[in-house]
Amino acid sequence: MNNWAAEAWRGVVESAPEGIVICDATSADCPVVFVNAAFVQMCGYPAAALLGTNLRILQASDRDQDARVRLADAVSKGEPARVLVRNYRPDGSMFWNETVIQPVRTEKFDRSAGDACIRRVSRVIGASYRRGGDLVGRWEGGTFAVLTQGEATEKATQYAQVVRDRVRALLMHHPTAGAGRYVTMSAGIASLVPPRTLPLAGLLKACQSALRRAKKNGKDATITAEAADFQDLQLPATATASPKPSAASTTTE
Ligand SMILES: Cc1cc2nc3c(=O)[nH]c(=O)nc-3n(C[C@H](O)[C@H](O)[C@H](O)COP(=O)(O)O)c2cc1C
C-alpha cells in the first residue's frame, strides 16, 4: 500500500457511518488504539476517554452477560465474534451494541503506516524551516537534521518547541507511545560560531548527544547541547558574537 492509499484508508475509516475501534491485542488488557467518530457518537464517551482503555468500560456494572463471556473467549483465542452486548453511556442510558470482532494480524506500526507518519512529520519540519539558508534533511530512520543560520541558541530552542507542538497537533495515533498515545518529536539543539572551516560533523555530534538526552528524558522534549557535547570540536559551546549558525536534529517517536 503506498502512502496515498494509507491516508485514504484512514479517512474512509474515520468517516465511516459504522462505529469502528481498533484494540491492540498485543498490549496488556487489549487497549483501544483507534476509535472513529461514529463509535464516539454511539457510546457517548469522548475518544480521549476510550484510548488506552479496555472496552469493558461500556458494560458498566452489567457484567453478568453471555455476550461478555463470548467476547472474553473470542479475544483470548484470537478468534472473530459477533455478539449483542448491553452497553451503557456515561449518563447511564443503556444501548444494545452489536459488536463484531475481527482479529487482524499485523506489525505494530507497519512499514506503510510508519512511512506515512514520517512523511507528515517531514512536511511539518520542512514547512517550519523555509528561510534562505535553512537546510532540512532526513538523517536516518525517523531523525531529521536542520541547519539554520543566525539563530541564538535560546531562540532556536524555543522555535524547536513550536515545531514539536506542531507535530503533536497532527494527533497521529501511535500504538506503543506512552502519554497521549500520539506521535511526538524530540529535538537536540546545538549552536556555534563558525570557525574558518565549519566542522559540521562535530556540530551534528553535539546535536545527537542533546537528542539522546531529550529522548531519555521521556521523549517529546527539547534539549540544548552543553559544553561537554562540543568537546571533540575543541570550541566554546556558546559565544557572545552573533550571528550563530545552529543545527537542530529532531526525531519522531
Ligand atoms: C476490537 C474489540 C472491540 C470490542 N468492543 C466492545 C464493545 O463495543 N463493547 C463491549 O462491551 N465490549 C467490547 N469488547 C470486549 C471487551 O473489550 C472485553 O474483551 C470483554 O468485556 C471480555 O473481557 P472481560 O471479561 O475481561 O471484560 C471489544 C473487544 C475488542 C477486542
The ligand as an SDF file (V2000), in Angstrom:
LIG
                    3D

 31 33  0  0  0  0  0  0  0  0999 V2000
  -11.8660   -4.8740   18.9160 C   0  0  0  0  0  0  0  0  0  0  0  0
  -12.7170   -5.0780   20.1570 C   0  0  0  0  0  0  0  0  0  0  0  0
  -13.8790   -4.3660   20.2830 C   0  0  0  0  0  0  0  0  0  0  0  0
  -14.6870   -4.5140   21.4050 C   0  0  0  0  0  0  0  0  0  0  0  0
  -15.8250   -3.7730   21.5120 N   0  0  0  0  0  0  0  0  0  0  0  0
  -16.5930   -3.8990   22.6200 C   0  0  0  0  0  0  0  0  0  0  0  0
  -17.7630   -3.1020   22.7710 C   0  0  0  0  0  0  0  0  0  0  0  0
  -18.0980   -2.2700   21.9150 O   0  0  0  0  0  0  0  0  0  0  0  0
  -18.5000   -3.2680   23.8800 N   0  0  0  0  0  0  0  0  0  0  0  0
  -18.1760   -4.1860   24.8510 C   0  0  0  0  0  0  0  0  0  0  0  0
  -18.9000   -4.2900   25.8290 O   0  0  0  0  0  0  0  0  0  0  0  0
  -17.0530   -4.9350   24.7430 N   0  0  0  0  0  0  0  0  0  0  0  0
  -16.2770   -4.8260   23.6460 C   0  0  0  0  0  0  0  0  0  0  0  0
  -15.1410   -5.5910   23.5250 N   0  0  0  0  0  0  0  0  0  0  0  0
  -14.8710   -6.6470   24.5160 C   0  0  0  0  0  0  0  0  0  0  0  0
  -14.1510   -6.2110   25.7610 C   0  0  0  0  0  0  0  0  0  0  0  0
  -13.0060   -5.4510   25.4530 O   0  0  0  0  0  0  0  0  0  0  0  0
  -13.6790   -7.4230   26.5730 C   0  0  0  0  0  0  0  0  0  0  0  0
  -12.9100   -8.2500   25.7310 O   0  0  0  0  0  0  0  0  0  0  0  0
  -14.8750   -8.2110   27.0990 C   0  0  0  0  0  0  0  0  0  0  0  0
  -15.5200   -7.4310   28.0880 O   0  0  0  0  0  0  0  0  0  0  0  0
  -14.4640   -9.5560   27.7100 C   0  0  0  0  0  0  0  0  0  0  0  0
  -13.3930   -9.4240   28.6020 O   0  0  0  0  0  0  0  0  0  0  0  0
  -13.5820   -9.2750   30.2060 P   0  0  0  0  0  0  0  0  0  0  0  0
  -14.4080  -10.4440   30.6690 O   0  0  0  0  0  0  0  0  0  0  0  0
  -12.1750   -9.2700   30.7240 O   0  0  0  0  0  0  0  0  0  0  0  0
  -14.2890   -7.9840   30.4630 O   0  0  0  0  0  0  0  0  0  0  0  0
  -14.3290   -5.4370   22.4180 C   0  0  0  0  0  0  0  0  0  0  0  0
  -13.1380   -6.1470   22.2910 C   0  0  0  0  0  0  0  0  0  0  0  0
  -12.3350   -5.9790   21.1680 C   0  0  0  0  0  0  0  0  0  0  0  0
  -11.0470   -6.7330   21.0550 C   0  0  0  0  0  0  0  0  0  0  0  0
  1  2  1  0
  2  3  1  0
  2 30  2  0
  3  4  2  0
  4  5  1  0
  4 28  1  0
  5  6  2  0
  6  7  1  0
  6 13  1  0
  7  8  2  0
  7  9  1  0
  9 10  1  0
 10 11  2  0
 10 12  1  0
 12 13  2  0
 13 14  1  0
 14 15  1  0
 14 28  1  0
 15 16  1  0
 16 17  1  0
 16 18  1  0
 18 19  1  0
 18 20  1  0
 20 21  1  0
 20 22  1  0
 22 23  1  0
 23 24  1  0
 24 25  2  0
 24 26  1  0
 24 27  1  0
 28 29  2  0
 29 30  1  0
 30 31  1  0
M  END
$$$$
